[in-house]
Amino acid sequence: MPELISEPTMIPVPGGKSIAEYIGRVKTGDNEVSIAVMHAPAGWSEPAQAPAFDEFTIVITGSIDVEHEGKTTTVGAGQALITRAGEKVRYLTREDAHYVAICVPAFSPELANRDEDA
């Protein structure tokens, strides 16, 4: 039977970013995939990470920068980016950004493998 998700679970994160999880470990107990809508304010950044999941990011408004291998890829509204498990990446914004993140398997802080010194 279909399961309607009428409201996401908000996941607290530092730096003014909001995560609204619709499907995943927190909201639905799903370990295979997570789907969340993110809002990151201008100037937001997070530590570098080498996640143990593939991440599919679709930018709705604004843009995000993704640092990887000494380069930066800017993903603008209407564009998508795939990062594969084990790739070291760092996400940041220069302007407000609204985007969707899909992680396979589902996101968890332990699987993010964040570099807390970044």
Backbone as JSON, one array per atom type, in Angstrom:
{
  "sequence": "MPELISEPTMIPVPGGKSIAEYIGRVKTGDNEVSIAVMHAPAGWSEPAQAPAFDEFTIVITGSIDVEHEGKTTTVGAGQALITRAGEKVRYLTREDAHYVAICVPAFSPELANRDEDA",
  "N": [[0.84, -1.18, 0.0], [0.55, 2.25, -0.79], [2.46, 4.79, 0.88], [1.9, 7.78, 2.28], [3.87, 10.61, 2.77], [3.45, 13.24, 4.58], [4.69, 15.33, 5.87], [8.05, 16.39, 6.31], [10.81, 15.24, 8.38], [12.65, 17.41, 10.3], [16.08, 17.84, 10.39], [18.51, 18.77, 12.59], [21.27, 20.89, 11.91], [24.5, 22.47, 12.05], [25.39, 25.93, 11.28], [23.31, 27.18, 9.92], [22.1, 25.8, 7.85], [19.33, 23.9, 6.61], [17.82, 20.7, 6.84], [15.39, 18.76, 5.47], [14.15, 15.81, 5.85], [12.51, 13.44, 3.91], [12.43, 10.78, 3.26], [14.23, 8.15, 4.66], [16.74, 7.15, 7.09], [16.05, 8.54, 9.5], [13.36, 9.58, 9.18], [11.74, 7.48, 8.0], [12.93, 5.12, 8.66], [14.31, 3.85, 6.71], [17.05, 2.24, 5.36], [18.21, 1.96, 2.9], [17.95, 4.1, 1.09], [17.99, 7.68, 1.11], [16.1, 10.67, 0.98], [16.13, 14.06, 0.8], [15.26, 17.5, 1.28], [17.11, 20.37, 1.01], [18.18, 23.49, 2.41], [20.57, 25.86, 2.08], [22.21, 28.6, 3.39], [23.74, 31.58, 1.98], [27.27, 31.55, 2.06], [27.54, 29.29, 3.61], [29.22, 26.29, 4.67], [30.61, 22.98, 4.87], [32.54, 20.46, 6.61], [35.12, 18.67, 4.79], [34.42, 15.5, 3.29], [34.34, 11.93, 2.85], [32.15, 10.13, 1.83], [30.42, 7.01, 2.49], [28.5, 6.45, 0.66], [26.68, 6.86, -2.43], [25.86, 10.03, -3.75], [23.26, 11.94, -5.04], [22.59, 14.97, -6.31], [20.33, 17.58, -6.83], [19.95, 20.78, -7.9], [17.69, 23.27, -7.1], [17.19, 26.07, -6.73], [19.48, 28.85, -6.8], [22.94, 28.07, -6.2], [25.43, 25.54, -5.65], [28.75, 24.9, -4.56], [31.11, 22.4, -5.14], [33.88, 21.07, -3.84], [36.6, 19.13, -4.95], [39.28, 16.9, -5.44], [41.18, 19.03, -5.67], [39.84, 20.8, -7.32], [36.95, 22.83, -8.18], [33.55, 22.36, -8.63], [30.78, 24.01, -9.82], [27.39, 23.85, -9.24], [24.48, 24.72, -10.67], [21.11, 26.12, -10.57], [18.7, 23.9, -11.83], [20.54, 22.02, -12.58], [22.35, 18.93, -12.0], [24.34, 16.8, -9.89], [26.47, 14.03, -9.47], [28.04, 12.32, -6.93], [30.31, 9.83, -6.07], [30.53, 7.03, -3.83], [33.17, 7.15, -1.49], [34.6, 9.18, -2.76], [36.35, 12.13, -2.03], [34.88, 15.03, -0.97], [33.71, 18.43, -0.64], [31.15, 20.53, 0.35], [29.82, 23.78, -0.32], [28.47, 27.14, -0.23], [27.98, 30.14, -2.11], [25.87, 31.7, -2.49], [22.39, 31.76, -1.49], [20.98, 28.51, -1.5], [18.78, 26.03, -2.68], [18.09, 22.71, -2.63], [17.88, 19.2, -3.62], [18.81, 16.2, -2.11], [19.77, 12.92, -2.68], [20.65, 9.94, -1.27], [22.4, 6.89, -1.53], [23.62, 4.02, -0.09], [21.24, 5.05, 2.48], [21.74, 8.27, 4.0], [23.79, 8.75, 6.87], [25.3, 10.18, 9.76], [27.6, 8.74, 10.51], [28.28, 7.36, 8.17], [29.03, 9.43, 6.56], [31.66, 10.11, 6.95], [33.15, 12.45, 7.75], [35.69, 14.94, 7.64], [36.71, 16.3, 10.36], [38.58, 18.24, 10.77], [38.59, 19.89, 8.67]],
  "CA": [[0.0, 0.0, 0.0], [1.34, 3.48, -0.8], [2.61, 5.48, 2.15], [2.0, 9.22, 2.09], [4.72, 11.35, 3.7], [2.85, 14.57, 4.48], [5.63, 16.33, 6.38], [9.39, 15.83, 6.55], [11.44, 15.42, 9.68], [13.74, 18.38, 10.22], [17.3, 17.35, 11.02], [19.32, 19.95, 12.95], [22.68, 20.94, 11.5], [25.05, 23.81, 12.34], [25.71, 26.84, 10.18], [22.14, 27.76, 9.28], [21.54, 24.92, 6.82], [18.22, 23.07, 7.06], [17.62, 19.43, 6.15], [14.04, 18.23, 5.63], [14.2, 14.43, 5.34], [11.23, 12.84, 3.58], [12.64, 9.33, 3.27], [15.58, 7.84, 5.13], [16.92, 6.52, 8.4], [15.36, 9.26, 10.56], [11.92, 9.73, 8.95], [11.0, 6.26, 7.66], [13.7, 3.94, 9.05], [14.82, 3.23, 5.48], [18.52, 2.26, 5.3], [18.66, 1.81, 1.51], [17.96, 5.38, 0.37], [17.43, 8.85, 1.8], [15.74, 11.78, 0.1], [15.95, 15.23, 1.65], [15.3, 18.83, 0.68], [18.06, 21.18, 1.76], [18.35, 24.92, 2.18], [21.86, 26.32, 2.62], [22.35, 30.05, 3.19], [25.0, 32.07, 1.4], [28.41, 31.48, 2.96], [27.55, 28.04, 4.36], [30.14, 25.25, 4.23], [30.73, 21.87, 5.79], [33.85, 19.82, 6.49], [35.31, 17.69, 3.71], [33.96, 14.16, 3.64], [34.49, 10.85, 1.87], [31.02, 9.32, 2.25], [30.29, 5.6, 2.1], [27.27, 6.37, -0.13], [26.57, 7.7, -3.61], [24.93, 11.14, -3.51], [22.7, 12.54, -6.24], [22.16, 16.3, -5.88], [19.63, 18.37, -7.85], [19.81, 22.15, -7.4], [16.42, 23.88, -7.5], [17.48, 27.5, -6.86], [20.82, 29.2, -6.34], [24.0, 27.18, -6.65], [26.35, 25.01, -4.64], [30.09, 24.57, -5.03], [31.59, 21.12, -4.62], [35.34, 20.95, -3.98], [37.04, 17.74, -5.12], [40.57, 16.7, -6.14], [41.82, 20.3, -5.97], [39.0, 21.56, -8.25], [35.62, 23.17, -7.69], [32.47, 22.28, -9.61], [29.61, 24.77, -9.42], [26.14, 23.24, -9.71], [23.48, 25.77, -10.64], [19.69, 25.76, -10.64], [18.38, 23.08, -12.99], [21.6, 21.06, -12.83], [22.51, 17.86, -11.01], [25.7, 16.3, -9.71], [26.59, 12.73, -8.84], [29.32, 12.0, -6.3], [30.33, 8.4, -5.78], [31.05, 6.6, -2.52], [34.62, 7.16, -1.36], [35.19, 10.41, -3.29], [36.45, 13.19, -1.03], [34.21, 16.23, -1.46], [33.31, 19.43, 0.36], [30.06, 21.35, -0.17], [29.75, 25.14, 0.19], [27.64, 28.03, -1.03], [28.27, 31.57, -2.18], [24.55, 32.31, -2.49], [21.39, 30.84, -0.97], [20.73, 27.38, -2.4], [17.71, 25.1, -2.33], [18.41, 21.54, -3.44], [17.44, 17.89, -3.18], [19.91, 15.23, -2.02], [19.37, 11.51, -2.61], [21.83, 9.15, -0.9], [22.25, 5.44, -1.62], [22.54, 3.81, 0.87], [20.74, 6.24, 3.16], [22.67, 9.1, 4.77], [23.92, 8.77, 8.32], [26.54, 10.9, 10.08], [28.73, 7.81, 10.54], [28.65, 7.02, 6.8], [29.54, 10.63, 5.87], [33.13, 10.14, 7.09], [33.57, 13.86, 7.68], [37.0, 15.36, 8.15], [36.38, 17.33, 11.33], [39.62, 19.25, 10.78], [38.51, 20.67, 7.42]],
  "C": [[0.89, 1.25, 0.0], [1.36, 4.14, 0.57], [2.84, 6.96, 1.89], [2.89, 9.82, 3.17], [4.24, 12.8, 3.61], [3.77, 15.68, 4.98], [6.99, 15.67, 6.6], [9.76, 15.93, 8.02], [12.61, 16.37, 9.5], [14.92, 17.85, 11.02], [18.19, 18.55, 11.33], [20.76, 19.81, 12.48], [23.21, 22.34, 11.8], [25.18, 24.65, 11.08], [24.52, 27.4, 9.44], [21.53, 26.93, 8.17], [20.37, 24.15, 7.42], [18.13, 21.82, 6.2], [16.21, 18.94, 6.49], [14.03, 16.83, 5.0], [12.79, 13.9, 5.13], [11.3, 11.32, 3.65], [14.06, 9.08, 3.73], [15.56, 7.27, 6.52], [16.09, 7.2, 9.51], [13.84, 9.22, 10.37], [11.19, 8.39, 8.82], [11.72, 4.98, 8.09], [14.29, 3.2, 7.86], [16.35, 3.36, 5.43], [19.06, 2.23, 3.88], [18.79, 3.13, 0.76], [17.47, 6.48, 1.31], [17.2, 9.94, 0.76], [15.41, 12.96, 1.01], [15.99, 16.5, 0.81], [16.16, 19.7, 1.59], [17.91, 22.67, 1.42], [19.65, 25.31, 2.86], [21.97, 27.81, 2.35], [23.68, 30.4, 2.53], [26.09, 32.02, 2.44], [28.49, 30.22, 3.8], [28.62, 27.1, 3.8], [30.12, 24.14, 5.27], [32.12, 21.26, 5.65], [33.92, 18.89, 5.28], [34.86, 16.33, 4.21], [34.27, 13.19, 2.51], [33.4, 9.83, 2.2], [31.07, 7.88, 1.74], [28.95, 5.41, 1.37], [27.43, 7.21, -1.38], [25.59, 8.81, -3.28], [24.56, 11.79, -4.84], [22.06, 13.86, -5.8], [21.53, 17.03, -7.05], [19.39, 19.75, -7.26], [18.53, 22.77, -7.98], [16.59, 25.39, -7.71], [18.87, 27.78, -6.31], [21.86, 28.27, -6.94], [24.78, 26.67, -5.45], [27.69, 24.75, -5.31], [30.5, 23.26, -4.37], [33.09, 21.04, -4.91], [35.7, 19.47, -4.03], [38.35, 17.72, -5.89], [41.23, 18.02, -6.54], [41.06, 21.18, -6.95], [37.7, 21.92, -7.55], [34.64, 23.08, -8.85], [31.29, 23.05, -9.04], [28.39, 24.13, -10.07], [25.04, 24.27, -9.56], [22.07, 25.23, -10.71], [19.42, 25.0, -11.94], [19.45, 22.07, -13.35], [21.67, 20.04, -11.71], [23.96, 17.42, -10.99], [25.63, 14.94, -9.03], [27.98, 12.64, -8.22], [29.24, 10.56, -5.85], [30.95, 8.12, -4.41], [32.57, 6.6, -2.55], [35.3, 8.39, -1.94], [35.22, 11.47, -2.19], [35.9, 14.47, -1.64], [33.94, 17.18, -0.29], [32.29, 20.34, -0.3], [30.08, 22.73, 0.48], [28.9, 25.99, -0.73], [28.17, 29.46, -0.99], [26.98, 32.38, -2.18], [23.58, 31.3, -1.88], [21.14, 29.73, -2.0], [19.65, 26.49, -1.81], [17.93, 23.88, -3.22], [17.9, 20.26, -2.81], [18.67, 16.97, -3.18], [19.31, 13.83, -1.84], [20.64, 10.72, -2.35], [21.5, 7.67, -0.92], [23.56, 4.79, -1.2], [22.22, 5.11, 1.61], [21.84, 6.94, 3.96], [22.62, 8.73, 6.25], [25.22, 9.51, 8.62], [27.76, 9.98, 10.07], [29.21, 7.45, 9.13], [29.21, 8.21, 6.03], [31.06, 10.71, 5.91], [33.67, 11.55, 6.93], [34.95, 14.06, 8.28], [36.77, 16.53, 9.09], [37.45, 18.43, 11.43], [39.53, 20.17, 9.58], [37.93, 22.04, 7.68]]
}
